[in-house]
Structure formats: C-alpha cells, structure tokens
Amino acid sequence: MAPSISSVLLLVFAGLATAKQCQNFTIPVDITARQGKFLEIPLEGNLDATTFSQLLTQNGANYTATLLQGYQTLQGSYNISAKYCIPDNEKPGPIVQVLSHGIGFDKSYWDLSYNNYNYSYVEVATDYGYSTLAIDRLGIGASSHGDPWNEIQAVAEVEALNAVTTKLRRGEIPQIKNKFSKVVHVGHSFGSVESYWLSALYPSNTDGLILTGYSTASFITTTIAAWNLHIARLNQPYRLGDASPPAGFGFEDLEKGLQALAHKFDIGLSDQDIWNTIATTEVSNLIQGYNETICPLNYSSGYLTWSDLTANQFTFLWPGRYDIGLGLVAEATKQPVTPGEILTIGSAPKTSPFNGPVLVFTGEYDQPFCGGNCYAASPSIPAQAKAQFPKASAFVPYIQPHTAHGLNVHYNATAGYKYIQSFLSSHGLAAA
C-alpha cells in the first residue's frame, strides 16, 4: 500500500538542527509604483477562474489589452515577511543573497525542511559562508496581501524588492544589525523576472544575478491552461481561505471511509487506487488544513491557484526525477497567484544596463520558460537571455539536467546549488 498521506505531509515539519542560524521577522516598506489599472471581472467561483483562463489563452486575442483601462500610481506601506539566515557560529560576511520565490511558492521554497533539509538552498549557501534573506513576495504568504487586480502586480513587487534591498545595504533592518556592501539577487521563475526587472530599473542596487527557472521565452498560455485555475480559497479552504476545519478529522479517516465505500458497493478500488484518488486530485486540497493549518491565510476571492498535484507536476516537476513525498508537500504548502501578476509578468524592460555577473540556471525540461525542452533552440533557449544584458561582465546559461521548472524539489537540487555558489565565487562574489 502507498504511504499514508498524513505521514508524508508531516515530513515537511521534520528535520534535525542544521548548521545555520535563522530568524523570521517582518520588514516594513514604503513603495510607489506606476502600474496598470485593469477592469475587474468576477472571480468568485471556479468556473469564473476557468473563464478567465479561456479568455486569457484564446488564440489571436489580447485579453490583457481588453482588460487594461489605463495606468495609475500605487503608493502604500506594506509588510514583507522575511527569513534571515547566517552560517552557524559566524558573523555575517559582506555579501547577502536575497532570495525571491516564484509563483506557487513562498519563502520556504529556499529552505525546505523535508528529509532533514536535503533540498535546502539556504543550507548550501550558508555552508559556503553566505548570509541569505528569503522573502515572501508582496501579496503572498505572510507578507501584506492586497487587491489581486490593481494592487498586487509585478511592478509593485519589484519596488518592494528594491526597498528591502536598499534597507539591507543601509543597515536599516533592526533584526540584522549589519550593513552589506554587496547584494546578490537570486530568483526563481517570477522571482527571477522581478530580480531581472530590479537590475533594469536600479542596476546599482544589485551586484550579481542568479536567475533560476528563467529564459526570455514564454509558454504562459500552455502553463495557464495546464494549471486548470481555481479560486485559491475554495481549492484549500482551511489554509488559503478562512474556513474553520472540524476537529478530529484527518487523512486516515478519509482513507478508511473510501475503503469502506469501495467494499460496500463492490467498486473494486485497491489501496493504491484510494491513495491516488486522495493524494493526486482535488480531494487532497479540499481536506487540506485539517491537520496542519495554524493560521488561515484568508486570501480574497480573486487570488488563484492550480487545481491539484497533476497540474503541479505538468508545470513544475519531471516524472521519476522528484520525490513524490516532496511533491505532496509542495501541493500542501502551495501559494496562489493574482490576475494582476499574470497580466503584468510580461511587462519587464527589454534590456538591463546591469554590468555585473549573470547566471541563468534553468531545468532541462522547464515547461513555463522552455516549453518542456530547453534544447529546442541552439545552443539553448535560456542562452538567448544574453541579449537582455549587453553590459554584463559575465553571462553564463546553465541547463540543469533531468530537472523541470521547480528546481529545488528535484533529486539533483543540491548539485545545482553548489554550481551556483561556485559561479559566484569565480566572479568576484565569494562569501569571504
């Protein structure tokens, strides 16, 4: 029989003491962002989410232009949730890596506790002597939420990232008590887009770029179609919404209930069938939160998410190259996306004047940025991003083998992390 889902999910909280010191805190930021004003269509139910996907992916149409009503300036004060880590028993060095997650994740993407932190990027970076600051992007996770159409857009998130970076350099974050002379921006997917965007608008505010899960190509329509978008608060009502789960009910109870039904009606479901029904479909998400939800995130109805683990695999995971247990953890801890983000992700400047080192690090089978095959162009699709950096001191496109878009949840993640640290060391950004 397949392992109990609850036993697998509990592993996300497992892990022994690690060779780093970390603290969680909130960074207040003030931002000003010139961004789009969109017509807000209804996004209350899952069929609304499907309609949005259909119109957005319609061949020959430009739904973004249809919804765009003009432009406006957003000004506001927000809180950015952060996790700061330094090597154990060491003082912070002069370089900090700022880690920005992609769509569907939060800052935990960089420090996965699963299997004794075997998939943790932060674990490797601190082993090399770097300090790290992983943030929840504006609008996501424990950072300030906002209107999903006309507030939480790409430009606002870039401005929040820049504000955090400036505070790091000036020593204006009380919990850190340190100034950093150099800041490296490490992104994944949308986090890479925003890190690139920052380098285009504020080239002097970054010293190195690591863009993972990235290229200048886009297969966004396929990605959106594959997600089979749902309203986040309906997909995981006890975690992403604000519903209160009944006490005393867990995954084992549902497994037992399905087993009893299968026996009563002679349906012929095996234990493996039952496990697959619960773990890889929307059934898992509907009961998500019975066991581990501590504080519901209470996203508004306009926040969206993909439907289930099958959609997750298509977009992020390569079959046979990731631990199914970690795949379940990724589904159980997933975060949403806003329509404002989807409509503005492609609006970044065409080139950046940044003159430091750039590494584009993308999985061989990346779907959103390579259409599932990064070698479909010669020498590779990510290599085409060199045109964005005409002044870069170094530009290296690296293809991580046997890996899809969600780089950090594949078996060979650690080898990739070490490659990134070696790149930084060899381009004037060694930790010490």
C-alpha positions as CSV (number, residue, x, y, z in Angstrom):
1,M,0.0,0.0,0.0
2,A,1.2,3.5,-0.7
3,P,2.3,5.6,2.4
4,S,-0.4,7.4,4.3
5,I,-0.7,11.0,3.1
6,S,-0.6,12.4,6.5
7,S,2.7,10.6,7.3
8,V,4.2,12.0,4.2
9,L,3.0,15.6,4.8
10,L,4.3,15.6,8.3
11,L,7.8,15.3,6.9
12,V,7.6,18.9,5.9
13,F,8.0,19.7,9.6
14,A,10.7,17.1,10.2
15,G,14.4,17.9,10.2
16,L,17.2,18.0,12.6
17,A,19.2,21.0,13.8
18,T,21.1,22.5,10.9
19,A,24.4,24.3,10.5
20,K,22.9,27.8,10.3
21,Q,21.2,30.4,12.5
22,C,17.9,31.8,11.2
23,Q,15.2,34.2,12.4
24,N,11.9,35.3,11.0
25,F,10.7,38.9,11.0
26,T,8.7,41.5,9.1
27,I,10.3,44.3,7.1
28,P,8.1,47.4,6.6
29,V,8.5,49.1,3.2
30,D,7.0,52.2,1.5
31,I,6.6,51.9,-2.2
32,T,5.5,53.9,-5.2
33,A,4.6,52.0,-8.4
34,R,3.3,53.2,-11.7
35,Q,1.2,50.2,-13.0
36,G,-1.8,49.1,-14.9
37,K,-5.5,49.7,-14.0
38,F,-7.5,46.7,-15.0
39,L,-11.2,46.1,-15.4
40,E,-12.0,43.6,-12.6
41,I,-14.1,40.8,-13.8
42,P,-15.9,38.4,-11.4
43,L,-13.6,35.8,-9.8
44,E,-15.8,34.3,-7.2
45,G,-16.1,30.7,-8.2
46,N,-14.0,28.1,-10.0
47,L,-16.0,28.5,-13.2
48,D,-15.1,32.2,-13.1
49,A,-11.4,31.1,-12.9
50,T,-11.9,28.8,-15.9
51,T,-13.5,31.6,-17.9
52,F,-10.5,33.9,-17.1
53,S,-8.2,31.2,-18.3
54,Q,-10.1,30.6,-21.5
55,L,-10.2,34.3,-22.4
56,L,-6.5,34.8,-21.5
57,T,-5.3,31.9,-23.6
58,Q,-7.5,32.5,-26.7
59,N,-5.5,32.3,-29.9
60,G,-5.2,35.6,-31.7
61,A,-6.7,37.7,-28.9
62,N,-5.0,40.0,-26.4
63,Y,-7.1,39.8,-23.2
64,T,-4.6,41.9,-21.3
65,A,-5.3,44.8,-23.6
66,T,-9.0,44.2,-23.4
67,L,-8.9,44.5,-19.6
68,L,-6.4,47.4,-19.4
69,Q,-8.3,50.6,-18.7
70,G,-5.2,52.9,-18.2
71,Y,-2.5,53.4,-15.7
72,Q,-2.3,54.6,-12.1
73,T,0.3,55.3,-9.4
74,L,0.1,53.0,-6.4
75,Q,1.5,54.4,-3.1
76,G,1.4,52.5,0.1
77,S,3.1,51.0,3.2
78,Y,3.4,47.2,3.3
79,N,5.0,44.5,5.4
80,I,7.4,41.9,3.8
81,S,7.8,38.7,5.6
82,A,11.4,37.5,5.7
83,K,13.7,34.7,6.9
84,Y,17.3,35.7,7.5
85,C,20.0,33.1,7.9
86,I,23.7,33.2,8.6
87,P,26.3,30.4,8.9
88,D,26.3,28.8,12.4
89,N,28.8,30.4,14.8
90,E,29.9,33.0,12.3
91,K,29.4,36.7,11.9
92,P,27.7,37.9,8.7
93,G,30.0,38.4,5.8
94,P,29.9,41.4,3.4
95,I,27.6,39.6,0.9
96,V,24.0,38.7,1.3
97,Q,21.9,36.7,-1.1
98,V,18.3,38.0,-1.4
99,L,16.0,35.1,-2.4
100,S,12.8,35.7,-4.3
101,H,10.4,32.7,-4.9
102,G,8.2,32.1,-7.9
103,I,4.5,31.6,-8.4
104,G,3.0,28.8,-6.3
105,F,5.6,29.1,-3.6
106,D,6.6,31.3,-0.6
107,K,10.0,31.8,1.1
108,S,10.0,28.2,2.3
109,Y,10.9,27.2,-1.2
110,W,14.5,28.1,-0.4
111,D,14.8,26.3,2.9
112,L,12.7,23.1,2.6
113,S,12.9,21.1,5.8
114,Y,11.9,17.9,4.0
115,N,14.3,14.9,4.5
116,N,16.5,16.7,7.0
117,Y,16.9,19.8,4.8
118,N,18.4,17.8,2.0
119,Y,16.7,20.1,-0.6
120,S,17.5,23.4,1.2
121,Y,19.2,26.0,-0.9
122,V,19.9,28.1,2.2
123,E,21.6,25.1,3.8
124,V,24.2,25.1,1.0
125,A,24.6,28.8,0.7
126,T,25.3,29.2,4.4
127,D,27.7,26.3,4.2
128,Y,29.6,28.4,1.7
129,G,29.6,31.3,4.1
130,Y,26.8,33.5,2.6
131,S,24.1,35.2,4.5
132,T,20.6,34.8,3.0
133,L,17.4,36.8,3.2
134,A,14.4,34.9,1.7
135,I,11.2,37.0,1.4
136,D,7.6,36.3,0.7
137,R,6.9,38.4,-2.3
138,L,4.4,41.3,-1.8
139,G,0.9,39.9,-1.8
140,I,1.9,36.4,-1.0
141,G,2.3,34.2,2.2
142,A,2.9,36.2,5.4
143,S,3.6,39.4,3.5
144,S,0.8,42.0,3.1
145,H,-2.0,40.9,0.8
146,G,-3.9,43.3,-1.4
147,D,-6.3,43.8,-4.2
148,P,-5.4,41.0,-6.6
149,W,-6.2,43.0,-9.7
150,N,-4.9,46.6,-9.2
151,E,-2.5,46.3,-6.3
152,I,-0.6,43.1,-6.4
153,Q,1.2,43.4,-9.8
154,A,4.7,42.9,-10.9
155,V,5.9,46.5,-10.7
156,A,4.7,46.9,-7.1
157,E,6.5,43.7,-6.2
158,V,9.7,44.9,-7.8
159,E,9.5,48.1,-5.9
160,A,9.1,46.2,-2.6
161,L,12.1,44.0,-3.5
162,N,14.1,47.2,-4.2
163,A,13.1,48.7,-0.9
164,V,14.1,45.6,1.0
165,T,17.5,45.6,-0.8
166,T,18.1,49.3,0.0
167,K,17.4,48.7,3.7
168,L,19.9,45.8,3.7
169,R,22.6,48.0,2.2
170,R,22.0,50.8,4.7
171,G,21.7,48.6,7.7
172,E,18.1,49.7,8.3
173,I,16.7,46.3,9.3
174,P,16.9,46.2,13.1
175,Q,16.9,42.4,13.4
176,I,20.0,42.1,11.2
177,K,22.2,44.9,12.8
178,N,24.5,44.7,9.8
179,K,25.3,46.6,6.6
180,F,26.0,44.6,3.4
181,S,28.4,46.1,0.8
182,K,27.2,43.6,-1.8
183,V,23.8,42.1,-2.6
184,V,23.2,39.1,-4.9
185,H,19.7,38.6,-6.1
186,V,18.7,35.0,-6.5
187,G,15.3,34.4,-8.1
188,H,13.1,31.5,-9.2
189,S,10.6,31.9,-12.1
190,F,8.6,35.1,-11.3
191,G,11.1,35.9,-8.7
192,S,13.8,35.8,-11.4
193,V,11.7,38.1,-13.6
194,E,11.5,40.5,-10.7
195,S,15.2,40.3,-10.0
196,Y,16.0,41.0,-13.6
197,W,13.4,43.8,-13.5
198,L,15.2,45.3,-10.5
199,S,18.5,45.2,-12.3
200,A,17.0,47.1,-15.2
201,L,15.4,49.9,-13.1
202,Y,18.1,50.0,-10.3
203,P,21.3,48.5,-11.8
204,S,23.4,49.9,-9.0
205,N,21.3,48.1,-6.3
206,T,22.5,44.6,-7.2
207,D,25.9,43.1,-7.5
208,G,25.1,39.7,-9.1
209,L,22.1,38.0,-10.6
210,I,21.2,34.3,-10.3
211,L,18.0,33.7,-12.4
212,T,16.7,30.2,-11.9
213,G,13.8,28.8,-13.9
214,Y,14.2,31.6,-16.4
215,S,14.6,32.5,-20.1
216,T,13.3,35.2,-22.4
217,A,10.9,32.8,-24.0
218,S,7.4,32.3,-22.6
219,F,4.9,29.4,-22.8
220,I,2.5,31.2,-20.4
221,T,-0.7,30.1,-22.3
222,T,0.2,26.4,-22.0
223,T,1.1,27.0,-18.4
224,I,-2.2,28.7,-17.5
225,A,-4.2,26.0,-19.4
226,A,-2.4,23.2,-17.6
227,W,-3.0,24.9,-14.2
228,N,-6.8,24.5,-14.6
229,L,-7.1,27.5,-12.3
230,H,-9.3,27.5,-9.2
231,I,-10.1,30.2,-6.7
232,A,-7.5,29.7,-4.0
233,R,-9.7,30.0,-1.0
234,L,-12.0,27.3,-2.5
235,N,-9.2,25.0,-3.5
236,Q,-7.8,24.8,0.0
237,P,-10.5,26.4,2.1
238,Y,-8.9,25.8,5.5
239,R,-5.4,27.1,4.6
240,L,-5.8,29.6,1.7
241,G,-9.3,30.7,2.9
242,D,-10.6,31.3,6.3
243,A,-12.9,28.3,6.9
244,S,-12.6,26.5,10.2
245,P,-12.0,22.8,9.9
246,P,-13.9,20.4,12.1
247,A,-11.8,18.9,14.9
248,G,-10.6,15.3,15.0
249,F,-10.7,14.5,11.3
250,G,-7.6,13.6,9.2
251,F,-6.4,11.9,6.1
252,E,-6.5,8.5,7.7
253,D,-10.3,8.9,8.3
254,L,-10.9,9.7,4.7
255,E,-8.8,6.7,3.5
256,K,-10.8,4.4,5.8
257,G,-14.1,6.0,4.6
258,L,-13.2,5.4,0.9
259,Q,-12.1,1.8,1.7
260,A,-15.5,1.2,3.4
261,L,-17.4,2.6,0.4
262,A,-15.4,0.6,-2.1
263,H,-16.1,-2.6,-0.1
264,K,-19.8,-1.8,0.4
265,F,-20.6,-1.1,-3.2
266,D,-18.0,-3.6,-4.6
267,I,-16.3,-0.8,-6.5
268,G,-13.0,-2.7,-6.6
269,L,-10.7,0.1,-5.6
270,S,-7.4,-1.1,-4.3
271,D,-5.5,0.7,-1.6
272,Q,-3.3,2.2,-4.2
273,D,-6.3,3.5,-6.1
274,I,-7.6,5.1,-3.0
275,W,-4.3,6.7,-2.2
276,N,-4.1,8.1,-5.7
277,T,-7.6,9.5,-5.5
278,I,-6.8,11.4,-2.4
279,A,-3.2,12.4,-3.0
280,T,-3.1,13.5,-6.6
281,T,-6.6,15.1,-7.2
282,E,-8.5,18.0,-5.8
283,V,-9.8,15.7,-3.0
284,S,-6.5,16.3,-1.3
285,N,-6.8,20.0,-1.5
286,L,-10.4,20.1,-0.2
287,I,-9.3,18.5,3.0
288,Q,-6.0,20.3,3.2
289,G,-5.6,22.0,6.5
290,Y,-7.4,19.5,8.8
291,N,-4.0,18.6,10.3
292,E,-1.5,21.4,9.9
293,T,-3.2,24.7,9.4
294,I,-2.1,27.1,12.1
295,C,-3.3,30.4,10.8
296,P,-5.5,30.6,7.7
297,L,-4.1,32.9,5.1
298,N,-7.6,34.2,4.1
299,Y,-6.9,35.2,0.6
300,S,-9.6,37.2,-1.2
301,S,-11.6,35.5,-4.0
302,G,-9.5,37.0,-6.8
303,Y,-6.4,35.0,-5.8
304,L,-6.0,31.9,-8.0
305,T,-4.2,28.6,-7.8
306,W,-3.7,25.5,-9.9
307,S,-6.1,22.7,-9.3
308,D,-4.1,19.7,-7.9
309,L,-0.9,17.7,-7.9
310,T,-1.4,16.6,-11.5
311,A,-1.3,20.3,-12.7
312,N,1.6,20.9,-10.3
313,Q,3.6,18.1,-12.0
314,F,2.9,19.3,-15.5
315,T,4.2,22.7,-14.8
316,F,6.9,22.1,-12.2
317,L,8.0,18.5,-11.8
318,W,9.6,15.9,-14.1
319,P,8.3,12.4,-13.6
320,G,10.8,10.0,-12.0
321,R,13.1,12.8,-11.0
322,Y,11.4,14.1,-7.9
323,D,10.4,12.5,-4.6
324,I,6.6,12.1,-4.6
325,G,6.6,12.9,-0.9
326,L,8.1,16.3,-1.6
327,G,5.6,16.7,-4.4
328,L,2.8,16.3,-1.9
329,V,4.5,18.8,0.4
330,A,4.7,21.3,-2.5
331,E,0.9,20.8,-3.1
332,A,0.1,21.1,0.6
333,T,2.1,24.3,1.1
334,K,1.4,26.0,-2.3
335,Q,0.6,29.7,-2.6
336,P,-1.6,31.5,-5.1
337,V,-1.2,33.9,-7.9
338,T,-3.1,37.1,-8.7
339,P,-4.6,38.1,-12.0
340,G,-2.6,41.3,-11.7
341,E,0.6,39.3,-11.6
342,I,-0.4,37.1,-14.6
343,L,-1.4,40.2,-16.6
344,T,1.9,42.1,-15.9
345,I,4.6,39.4,-15.8
346,G,5.5,40.1,-19.4
347,S,5.9,43.9,-19.0
348,A,9.5,43.9,-17.8
349,P,12.0,46.2,-19.7
350,K,13.6,44.6,-22.8
351,T,17.2,45.1,-21.6
352,S,19.1,45.8,-18.4
353,P,22.1,48.1,-18.1
354,F,23.5,45.9,-15.2
355,N,27.2,45.4,-15.6
356,G,27.9,42.6,-13.1
357,P,27.8,38.8,-13.5
358,V,24.6,36.9,-14.5
359,L,23.8,33.2,-14.3
360,V,20.7,31.9,-15.9
361,F,20.1,28.5,-14.4
362,T,17.2,26.5,-15.8
363,G,16.0,22.9,-15.7
364,E,16.4,20.8,-18.9
365,Y,12.6,20.1,-19.0
366,D,11.4,23.5,-17.9
367,Q,7.8,24.0,-19.1
368,P,6.9,27.7,-18.5
369,F,10.1,29.1,-19.9
370,C,11.3,26.3,-22.4
371,G,8.1,24.5,-23.4
372,G,9.4,21.4,-21.8
373,N,12.7,21.3,-23.8
374,C,15.4,23.9,-23.2
375,Y,17.5,22.5,-26.0
376,A,14.8,23.2,-28.6
377,A,16.9,26.1,-29.8
378,S,20.7,26.2,-30.3
379,P,22.6,26.2,-28.0
380,S,19.7,26.5,-25.7
381,I,16.6,28.7,-25.0
382,P,18.0,30.2,-21.8
383,A,21.1,31.2,-23.7
384,Q,19.0,33.7,-25.6
385,A,18.7,35.8,-22.5
386,K,22.2,37.1,-23.1
387,A,20.6,39.8,-25.3
388,Q,19.0,41.3,-22.2
389,F,22.4,42.0,-20.6
390,P,24.5,43.8,-23.2
391,K,26.8,45.2,-20.5
392,A,27.1,42.2,-18.2
393,S,30.6,41.4,-17.0
394,A,29.8,37.7,-17.5
395,F,26.8,35.8,-18.7
396,V,26.5,32.1,-18.3
397,P,23.5,30.0,-19.3
398,Y,23.4,26.7,-17.4
399,I,21.0,23.8,-18.1
400,Q,20.4,21.6,-15.0
401,P,19.9,18.0,-16.3
402,H,16.9,15.8,-15.5
403,T,15.1,18.7,-14.0
404,A,11.9,20.6,-14.7
405,H,10.8,24.1,-13.6
406,G,10.6,23.5,-9.8
407,L,14.4,23.1,-9.5
408,N,14.5,22.9,-5.7
409,V,12.3,19.8,-5.4
410,H,14.2,17.5,-7.8
411,Y,16.6,14.9,-6.7
412,N,19.7,16.7,-8.0
413,A,18.9,20.0,-6.4
414,T,21.9,20.1,-4.2
415,A,24.4,19.7,-7.0
416,G,22.7,22.7,-8.7
417,Y,23.0,24.8,-5.5
418,K,26.8,24.1,-5.4
419,Y,27.1,25.2,-9.0
420,I,25.5,28.5,-8.2
421,Q,27.9,29.2,-5.2
422,S,30.9,28.3,-7.4
423,F,29.7,30.7,-10.0
424,L,29.5,33.5,-7.5
425,S,33.0,32.7,-6.1
426,S,34.5,32.6,-9.6
427,H,33.0,36.0,-10.5
428,G,34.2,38.2,-7.6
429,L,31.4,37.4,-5.2
430,A,32.9,34.9,-2.9
431,A,31.4,34.9,0.6
432,A,34.7,35.8,2.3
